[in-house]
């Protein structure tokens, strides 16, 4: 879209413009703007700029009668404009501070997530050699998470910007499935004891994959029938591994064995149906399905969290429990963390976190090309007259937007309690 350079005094109401100065040198929230009122017009003309960029195609016809003012009225008008500019700048600084607070919150949560991930990595490596240690450590990790999930007045689900080393995929997956399954169990009204069993079962649900050759796990083309059969053996390998420790809770065994069973009997290993499937195992099966859609072996087929939930709800009816699916969609929010969206003012943003008490008003990081990425505005949509107008697919984003928002191949979640 071609832009013309024009002098600030040539700017009129309805013009779509871009200010060529640094983000901190003007009071507006964005350097790209549509000039909608006399106040904005006045400020632009007094920014001491040599020129602004003008976009005729984006401009609108806005007619507003600007009355002639007497000398006294002009002084009063200028004074009011000066006050308004100071207020806008103060509001902008408040938003910057708010973004910094959000960022500190994210860093704190990422630190807690990495600590948990390290624990998962260690205990997975111990399962074969020191199973008792592994079960004890898993129990401690899950107990801490259960305490947060059960006791918090509201829960904040954060997107974690994690890297994705090939060999670490399993650790991210099981921690993800464990956290989201426990949140889902809380929302379904399960007891704290059952939530803990779900957490431990989910943490070990794919442990059998350690016995499956990595070239099968990483294969991006369709598996052959023998490869498929070997992969399906991971549920049996998993129960064999946890049987090495008599401290592994028996109630969690069905989660390892049945997390690929479907209500219509098309799952494996036993093609169980409906109430034959353990209710705790089914909760984990739903979350496992979601995480696998977000992180398939072939990254080109990965769905965004929003599109994964939509696909499950539409295409897996009869396989997954309807109530469980509805509660999960409600819990994750219409726009789960990791979803890239278009805002009502046409800016692009990525959902960073969702508060269980205000699902339609997530915290988003806004794509602002003039602002350094580390200072990118992170705002709560409830503090703005902003809303989400539509969801965007990551593939449709221009390269520069993708690099800036950095929607990771690995969408990991961590939970934080918010006191009442």
N, C-alpha and C positions, 0 to 999 in steps of 0.2 A: 504494500500500500504506500503510494508516494506521498511524501510530506513536503510542504512548502515552508520556506523560512519567511516569517513576517515579523514586523516590529511589534512590540507589546501594545503600543497605542492603536494598532490596527485590529486588535482582538475584539470580537463582538460576542454578544450572548449567543449561545448555541454552538459556538466553535469547539471542535475537538482539538485539543492542543497537547503538546508535550513540552515541559519546561526543561531547558538544557542544563540547568544548574544541579549541583549535588542535592541529595535527598534532604540533608540537614539545613539547606540554605533557603528553604521556603516552608510555610506552615501547613501545606497540604499533605494529606496522607499518601498521595501518589503523585508522581510527576506527570502521569498521563491523566487527563481530566476533560470533562465536558463543562464548559463555562455556563453555569445555570443561573447565576444571580449577579446583581450589581456589586455585591461585597467581593466576590471572587474576581470580578473584572477590575475593581479598584486595586486589590492586592497585587494582581499580575502586573498592572501598569506601574506599580511602585517597587518592583523587585530589582530595579536597575539592571535589567537584562538587555542585551543588544538585540536579541531576536528570540522568537519561540517557534517551535515546529507546529504547522497547521495541517490538519487532515480533513480536507473538504468532504471526502466520502463518508466519514464518520460524524460529520457535523449535522446539527438539527436546526430547524427554523424555530427560534424562540423570540417572540415579540413581547417587549415590556416597555411601557412608557417611562422614560427617565425624565422627570420634570426638571425644568431650569431651576437652579437654586440661587438665592441671594447670597451675598458675601458672608453674612452671619450664618445662614443655613449650611453653606459650604464648609465653614470652620467646624460647625457642629457635626456634619457628616464625616469629615476627615477624622475628627476625634473619635467618633463611634467606630469607624473603620479600623483605626489604630488599636482600639480596645479589642475589637473582634479578632484582629490578627494576633494580638498577644494571647487571647483566650485559645485560639486555634493552635498556636505554638505550644501552649501549656498542655493542651489536650493531646497533642502529638507526643510530647515528652512523656506524658502519663502512659500512653500506649507503648512507647519504647520500654519504659520501666516494667510495664505489664508483660511485654514480650520477654524481657530478661528474666522475670520471675518464672514464666512458663518454661523458659529454657533451663533454668536452675532445677526446676521440678523434673523436667525430662532427664537431665543429667543424673539427678539423684536416683530416679527410677531405673535408668540404664545401668547404674552402678550396682543396684540391688539385683537386677536381672543377670548381669554378668557373674555376680557372686553365685547365684543359683545355678547358672549354666556350668560354672566350674565344678560345683558340687555334683551335678548330673554327669558331667564328663568323668569325674573320678569314680563315682559309684558304678557307672556302666562298665568301666575297665576292671572293677573288682568282682563283678558278678560271678565269673567262672572261678577265679582263684580264691577270693575271700567273700563268699556270698553273705555270711552273717554281718560282716562290716557294711556291705552294700545296703542290705535291708535296713540296718539301724540308721545309717546316714539318710536314706530315702525317707524313713519315717520321721526323722527330725525336720528335714526340709519341708515335707508335706504338712507337718504339724504347724510350722510357722505360717505357711500360706493359708491353711485352714483358718487359723486364728484371725488373720486379716480379713478373709472372705466372709466368715460367719459373723464377726463382731462389728464390722464397719457399718455406719449408718448409710453411707452410699459408697459405691465403688467407682474408681476411675480406671478405665482400661486404656493403657498407653501403647502406642506404636513404638517398637524398639528398632532403631536404625542399626541393625546388626549386619555384619558381613556374612558371607555364606561360603565357608570352605567346604569342599565336597565331602570330606570325611566327617564333618561336624553336623551334617544335615540331620542325622538321626537325633542328636542331642537337642537341637532346636525344636524338632518336631515333637519329641515326647514332652518337653517342658511346656511347649505351647498347648498341646492337647490336654495336658494335666491341668494347667491354669484355667483354660476356657471350660473344661469339663466340670471343674469344681465350682466355677461361677454359675454354670448352667444348672448344676445340681442344687445350688442355693436358691436360684430363681424358681426351680421346680418344687421347692419346699422340702427337700431331703434333710434328714437329721445331720448334725455335725459329724456323728460317727460314720454315716454313709458317705458323707462328702470326703472324709479322710480316706476311706476305702477306695473311692473313685480316684482320688489323687494318686494313691500308691499304685493302683491297677493301671492307670493311664501312664504313669511314669515308666512302667515296665511292659506296656502293651506290645511294644515292637522289639523287645529284647531278643526275641528269636531271630531277628534279622542279622544279628551278629554272626549267625551260623550260615547265612546265605551269601554266596560269592558276591563280592562288591560289583563285579561287571554286570550281574543281573540287576542289582538294585539301581545301578546308574544308567542302564540301557535306555536310550531315548526312542528306539524303534520298537514295534510290537514284539512281545516275548513269544518264543516258540512254545508249543504245548508242554514239553518237558521243563522248560524254564519257568513257565507259569505254575506248574505243579510243585516245583521246588520252592518258589516264592510262597505259595500257599501253605507250605510246611512250617512257616515261621511261627504260626500260632502254637503248633505242637512243640517246636524247638523252645519256644518261650516258656511253656509250662514245665518242660524238662529242666530248664535252667533255674527257675524259681523253686523247684522241688528240692534243689540242693540245700536250701535253707529252711529249717523247720519254723523259723520265725516269720516267714512270709505269710500274711493273713490269708486263710483259705477263702474268705469271702471275696477276695480280689482275683482269685484264679479265673472265674468266668470272664472277667474283663479281658484277660490275655487270650483266652480261648475263643471268645465269641465276638470280638470287636469288628469282624467282617460278616456277621450274620445279618440278614435282612428280614423284615417282617413277612415278606411274601415267599420266603423259603428259597430265594435265589442266591443266598450268601454261602459262605464256607466257614469252617470245615464240615459242618454237619447238616447244612440246609435246614436249620431250625426255623420255626414259624412263630409269629406272634408271642403268646405268653410263655412259649418254650425258651425264649431268649431272656436271659437275666436282665432285670430292669437297670442295674448299674452299668452293665456292659453296653446296653443300648444307648445310654447317654454318651458314653465314650465313642461309640460307633458313629454317632451323628457328628461329633466334633472332629473325629479322625477323618471323616469324609470331607468336611469343610477344609481342614488343613491340607489334605492331599490335593484338593482342587486348586488351592492357592500355590502349592509347591509340587507340581508333578515332576516326574523324572526329566521330561522335556520342558525346559523353561519357556519355550515358545508357546506352550499350551496353558501357561499359568493364567488363572483368573484373578481379578482383583477381589478383595473380600466381599464387596457389594455384589459383584456379579456371581461369585461362588454361592452366596446365600440365595440369590434369586434363582440360580440354576437348580439348587437342591430343592427349593420349595416347589418349583414348577415340574421338574423332571424326575424327582425321586419319590413322588406320592405313592403310598402303598409299600415302599421299601423302608422308609423312616417314619417314625411316629409323628403325626401331624401336630399334636400339642407341643411336643419337645421342639419341633422345628419352629413353631410360632414363638415359643418362649425364647429360643435362641436368637431369632431375628429381632425380637423386642429388646433383648439384653445387649446385643451387639450394636443396636442402633440402626436406623435406616442407612446411615453412612458410617460403617465401621472404620476404625483407625486404619490408615493405609489407602483409603479411597481418595481418588483425585476428583475434584469437583469444580464446576463453574459457579461463581457467586453471582448474586443478583446484579452486581455492578460490572459484570463481564470479566472480573479478574479470576485467575486460576489459582486454586489452593489445594493443599493436601490435609486431610483430617489427621490430626496427631493424637488426640485423646477424646474419650467420650465419658461423660459423667452419667452414672445410672439414673440419676434424678432429673436429667435434662437432655434426653437423647437427641432432640432435634437441634440442640445448640452446642455442637462440639467445639473443641479448640482446633483452629486450622492455621497452617503456615501458608502465607500468601506469596505467590510468585511476584516479586518486585524487581525487575532487572536492574533498576538504579541503586538498589540497596544490596550491600554485600550479603552473601548467603547466611553467614553466621549472625547477621542482624536482621534477617528477614522477619517481618511482622508475624507474630503468633498471637492470634486474637480469639476471644470467646465470641461466638456469634450472638450470644445474648447481650453483649455490650454494644452492639452495633445495630443500625437499621439494615443489616445485611442478612441475606438468607442464601441457601443453596438452591440454585435454579436447575442444575442437572449434574449427572455423574459422567465423567469422561473416562475413556479407556486409556491406559498408559501408552498403548501403541499409537494412539492418535496424537500424542503430544509432540510438539517440535522438539528437536534434540536439546536445544538450550534450556527449555522448560524442564525436560526430563532430568538433565544434569543438575539443575538448580534445586528442584523439589526432591530429587533422588529417591523415587519410590523403589525401595529395595526389592531384589528378587526374593529375599527372605522377609516375610511379614511376621514378625514375632510380637507377642503381646505380654505385657506384665501388668499386674493389678496393684492398685494402691488404695488403701482405705481412706475415706474422708470422714473425720469425726462429725457427729451430728451437732 
